[in-house]
Amino acid sequence: MTLAVLGPKGTFSCELAEKIREEHEEILLYPTIRDVFTAVLEKNIRGIVPVENSEAGGVGETLDGLLQTECSITAEYYMPIRHFFVSRYGPDEISVIYTHPQSHEQCSVFLRSLKNISLIHTSSNAQSAKEAASVQGSAAVTTESAAKLYGLSILKKDIQNAQNNTTRFLEITAGVSKPNDPEKCSVVIIPRENRPGLLYGILGIFARRGINLTRIESRPSKEGIGRYVFFIDFETNRGWQETITELKEITGVKELGCYRKKEAA
């Protein structure tokens, strides 16, 4: 068995993978979330990707991967997120900070308090730590494991805006997943036409069936200005399959998977 996640070693994705890996399961690290999706499809393995954060919202690269590939969701995980401000230098010696865009947003209050210091975005929290370990006068917003991995001192811990900061991760595989007793389903609404009342009609289907929506987010369809798709997560009840059928009668629907929440060890 093999598990694909965002690398390099020291990312939150990698930390979660270490907790949930099965015995003898190999973890493969990839430089981008898109690469994780590609590996899942080409190697027919499972992957772990972040999809939303309680502070920063949806992860665009993951949402695009769900829309544009044939991967499906088979489980979800929730992970508390703690950010650390780390460096090889003292606070007065730092002139640049490396941070992932999502981490920047999650730690925006702390970072705004630092004056006259440049911010440079990176592809991952581990990459931020790697840069801070090699660039003179630099620091990073990163994970505790990445700080240890690259020999960086912790100048301040728990710099995230909210102490209950949490990221939701998805387990993805190739193909369609339809378990018998899912807790939640995810779909993308892809409107066939732009007409008044379409979104109202879509939401009405869930309301009439007493189905609770846990998340709805619009994303550009990439087919022109003003054209959007809608990612919807909803709790299942006895009529969840009929709900998807009814949705397909009025609009385009891509099923992303039905699944259960899993706990990390």
JONORWO-V980060 format. One record per pair of residues at least 24 apart in sequence whose ideal C-beta (glycine too) atoms are under 7 Angstrom apart, sorted by sequence separation. I is the first residue (numbers start at 1). GAP is how many residues later the second one is. D is the distance in whole Angstrom. If there is no record, write none. Layout:
I&GAP&D  I&GAP&D
//
This chain:
1&24&4  2&24&5  3&24&5  4&24&5  5&24&6  6&24&6  7&24&7  83&24&5  96&24&6  98&24&5  100&24&6  211&24&6  3&25&7  81&25&7  100&25&5  2&26&6  4&26&6  211&26&6  6&27&6  34&27&6  210&27&7  33&28&4  37&28&4  41&28&6  53&28&7  100&28&6  206&28&6  33&29&6  41&29&7  99&29&6  211&29&7  6&30&6  41&30&6  98&30&4  184&30&7  209&30&5  5&31&6  17&31&6  34&31&6  40&31&5  4&32&5  16&32&6  33&32&6  37&32&5  211&32&6  98&33&4  37&34&6  98&34&5  107&34&5  209&34&6  4&35&4  13&35&6  4&36&6  13&37&6  206&37&7  103&38&5  205&38&6  96&39&7  190&39&5  98&40&6  189&40&6  2&41&7  4&41&6  96&41&7  99&41&7  188&41&5  189&41&4  205&41&5  3&42&7  5&42&7  95&42&5  96&42&5  97&42&5  98&42&5  99&42&4  188&42&7  205&42&6  2&43&4  3&43&6  4&43&4  5&43&5  59&43&7  86&43&7  94&43&6  97&43&7  188&43&6  189&43&6  3&44&7  93&44&6  94&44&7  97&44&7  3&45&7  87&45&6  88&45&7  94&45&5  187&45&5  202&45&7  56&46&5  86&46&7  186&47&5  89&48&6  53&49&6  56&49&4  110&49&4  184&49&6  185&49&6  201&49&6  202&49&6  55&50&7  56&50&5  184&50&7  55&51&4  87&51&7  184&51&6  185&51&6  87&52&4  107&52&5  109&52&5  183&52&7  184&52&6  53&53&6  86&53&6  107&53&5  108&53&6  183&53&6  198&53&7  85&54&6  86&54&5  106&54&5  107&54&7  182&54&5  106&55&6  185&55&6  85&56&6  86&56&6  20&57&7  187&57&7  83&58&5  84&58&6  84&59&7  106&59&6  192&59&6  84&60&5  191&60&6  192&60&5  16&61&6  86&61&4  191&61&7  82&62&7  189&62&6  190&62&4  16&63&5  84&63&6  190&63&7  88&64&6  91&64&6  189&64&6  190&64&6  87&65&6  88&65&7  86&66&4  87&66&6  187&66&5  188&66&4  12&67&6  86&67&6  187&67&7  86&68&5  87&68&6  187&68&6  188&68&6  12&69&6  86&69&6  187&69&6  84&70&5  85&70&5  186&70&4  85&71&4  186&71&6  84&73&5  185&73&4  85&74&5  84&75&7  184&75&6  82&76&6  83&76&5  182&76&4  83&77&5  182&77&6  183&77&5  82&78&7  182&78&6  183&78&6  81&79&6  176&79&7  179&79&6  177&80&4  178&80&6  179&80&7  177&81&7  177&82&6  81&84&5  80&85&7  81&85&6  80&86&6  81&86&5  79&87&7  78&88&6  79&88&5  78&90&6  79&90&6  32&91&7  31&92&6  76&92&6  77&92&4  76&93&7  76&94&6  75&96&4  73&97&5  74&97&5  73&98&7  74&98&7  73&99&6  74&99&5  72&100&7  71&101&4  72&101&6  71&102&7  71&103&6  72&103&6  74&103&5  70&104&7  72&104&5  73&104&7  55&105&7  70&105&7  72&105&5  55&106&6  55&107&6  54&108&7  54&110&7  55&110&5  54&111&6  54&112&5  11&113&5  12&113&6  73&113&6  11&114&5  53&114&5  10&115&7  11&115&5  8&116&7  10&116&3  52&116&5  9&117&6  50&117&5  51&117&5  6&118&6  8&118&5  51&118&7  7&119&7  8&119&7  10&119&6  50&119&5  51&119&5  49&120&7  48&121&6  49&121&6  67&121&6  8&122&7  48&123&6  49&123&6  46&125&6  47&125&5  46&126&7  46&127&5  15&128&7  15&130&6  44&130&5  12&131&6  11&132&7  40&132&6  10&133&6  40&133&6  41&133&5  40&134&6  10&135&5  10&136&3  10&139&5  9&140&6  16&153&6  12&155&6  63&156&6  58&159&5  67&162&7  63&168&6  73&183&5  74&183&6  76&183&6  72&184&6  73&184&3  75&184&5  72&185&4  74&185&5  75&185&6  76&185&5  77&185&6  79&185&6  73&186&5  67&187&7  75&187&5  77&187&6  66&190&5  20&244&5  19&245&4  20&245&7  19&246&5  16&248&6
//
